[in-house]
Every structure is written in C-alpha cells, then in structure tokens.
Amino acid sequence: MSKIKQLINNLCPDGVEFKEIESLCETCTPKLKVKKENYRDKGTYPVIDQGQNFIGGYTDEEGAFDNGEYIIFGDHTCTLKFVNFAFVQGADGIKILKANEKIIIPKFLYYCMANVNVTSSYNRHWSKIKIIKIPVPPLEVQREIVRILDLFTNLTAELTAELTARKKQYEYYRDKLLNFG
C-alpha cells in the first residue's frame, strides 16, 4: 500500500471532503500595477503577468507583494503560476490568490488548479474556476502529494535539459560528420 493510501486510510477513513476553490483562498489586491510599456529588463522586483513567460519584466517601483506563496491565475489566458518571492503585478487580467494555509497548502492548491480544464471563448475564466470543487485531504496528505509532485517536476526538468543537450550534441556531430564540403 502506498504512503498516500495509508495516510488517507488513517486520517480520513470516511473519504476526503471536496470544497470550492474560492472557499480555499482569498484574492489579493495589488498596491501597484505596472503597465507593459513600463516593464524593464532589470530591476528590484520581477513583474508577474498573465503572459506565457514566467516573469514578464522588472521594475524598481515600490508596492510589491511580500515574500510568500501566491498562485497567479491569468483570467483571460488561464496561465497558472506559483510564485514564492516578492513581485509586482503586471497590468490587469490576473487573479493573485493566497491560500488559507489552515485548510490547504498553497502548492497543493496550485497543483489542483493546474489540473482543471476550462474551455470557453475569450472571457474571464475565474468565474468558472472558482466554483470547481477539489478534494481537500488533511494537511499531512497534501504535504506528501506535493512532495511527490515536486519530485516528478524536478525530474522532468532535469530530463528535459538532458534531452535538449543530447539533441544539440547530436546535431553538432551530424553536421560535422555529414559536411561533404
């Protein structure tokens, strides 16, 4: 029996409770929003927006969110980011979520939200996401799930880096060996 099954059997033998996402977190209001045209290449604070890049740019303006664990949800793009450092919000279109850590581990909520599939036309998706119910096992179970998923995430990143390096190596030798000029 897996460690997670043992924990669930011991800590919640009657099953796991499901709760709506919005009941597990609060939406944070930024002190500052930086417009895209004001992003810089370097600065004191990273700017987090709903773009595909994890960090959109930088700023030196005061008004950053303090160090902590936040889930950033792109309301139009459905881009999801887990941020655990001080940052500034970039423009509009994101929800900055702070998990209620008495109920749910922030990274666990992030992983649950990463598995939510919302398909609709271009509009605000938070209205659909916030009412989805997710399982909320005891914190000890959540910690073990996060530990395992973090391990897999790190291994995936290492394997991707290795594969990219091998591909470059292959292309280099292919080009070198098959150069008939």
N, C-alpha and C positions, 0 to 999 in steps of 0.2 A: 504494500500500500504506500502511495506517495506521501510525502510530508504534508502537502496541502490537504489531501483527503483526510489524513489523521487529524490535522488541526480543525478542519470543518466538522468531522465527526465528534471531536471533543468539545469544541467551543460553540457549535450551533447545530446540535443534532436534529432540531426541528426544521432546518433549512435556513437559507440566507434571505434576509429582508431586501426588498427592492425599493429604491427611492428615486424620485425625480431629480435630475441633475441640478436644477435650480435650487432645490432644498439643501444641497450639499456644499454650496459655495455662495459667496457674495460677489457682486460686480463692483469693481473698484473704479472710482472716478479719478482721472489724472489731474495733477496740478498744472500740467503743461502738455500741449500737443505741438509737435514740430511738423511743419509742412514740408513736403518732399523737396521743394526748391531750396529749403534751408538745411538739408542734410549735408554733412561734411564727410570727408574721407577719414579724418581723425578727430578725436575729441574726448572729453572726460566721460561721457555717457553714451552707450550704444542706443540707437533708436530702433525700437521694435515696431513693425507694422504688419499688415496682412499680406505682404509680398512673399514670394517663394524663398527669397534669401532669408536666412535666419536673422541676420542683422541688416537693417536697411541702410544705415549710415551712422553718423555720430554727431553729437552736439556738446557744447560747453555750457548750455543754458541750465540754470538751476530748476529743480522741480521734478527730479527723478523719483521713481518708486524706490523705496529702500530695498536692501538685500532681503530676500525672502523667496518663497516658492510660488510662482504665478503660472497660470495657464492662460495663454493668449489664443483667442479664437477669432479668426478673420470672419466677420459677419457676412461678407459678400463672397469671399473666396473659399471658406471652410478650412483655411490653413490653420493648423494647430501647432503651437509651440509651447515648450516647457522652459520657463526662464527662472534661474535661481541666482540672479545677480541684479544689482541696481541698473535701471534702464529708464528711458523716456519713451512715451507713446508717440508714435508717428501718425500724424493727422487723424482721420476718423476711420471708422469701419472695423474696429476691433473691440472685443469684449475682453477685459482683463479680469480674470477670475481668481479669487483667493478661497481655497478650500477651507471648510470648517474642520480643522485638524482633530477635533474631539470625536468626529464621526468618520472622517475619510482622510487617508494620506494623499497629499496633493499629487504625487506621481501616479498613484493608483487611479485617481480620477482622470488624470491625463491619459493613461493607457486605455481606460474605458471609453473616453471620448474619441480616442484615435480609432476605435473600432465601430463607431457609429457611422452609418452610411446615410447621408441626406442627399437626395437627388431632387432638384427642382430648378426652376428658372432662376435667373439672376435676381435675387432679393435678399432680404435679411434672413439668415438661417437660424439665428439664435432662438427665434420664436418656436422653431420646430425642435431644436436640440434640447432646450431647457426642460421640456416636458417628457423627455425619454427617461424611462426608468432603467436603472442599472443595479446590479447586485452590490450590496454593501455588507461584506462579511466582517467579522471582528478585525480590529486593527492588526493583530498578530498574523492573521491570514493574509491581509493586504500587504504587510511587510514582506512576507515570504513570496508572494506573487510578484511584487515589484523587484525583489532581489533577483528572481529568476528571469524576468523580462529584461532587466538591466543587463544581466549577464549575456543573454542572447543578443541584445542590441550591440553590446561591445564586441562580441564575437563576429557579428555580421559586419560591423565597421572594419574590423581587422581583416576579415576575409575579402571584403570589397577592395581594401587598399592593396592587399597581396595580389588579387586578381588584376587590378589596374597596373601594378608594377610588372607582373608577368607578361601582360599584353604589350606594354611598351618594350619590354626586353625582346619579346618575340618579333615585334615589328622592326626593331633595330637590326636584329640578326637576319631577318628575312630580307630587308632592304640591302644590307651589307653583302649577304651571300648571293643574292639574285641580281646584283648590279652587273650587267654584262658590258657596261661602257668602259 
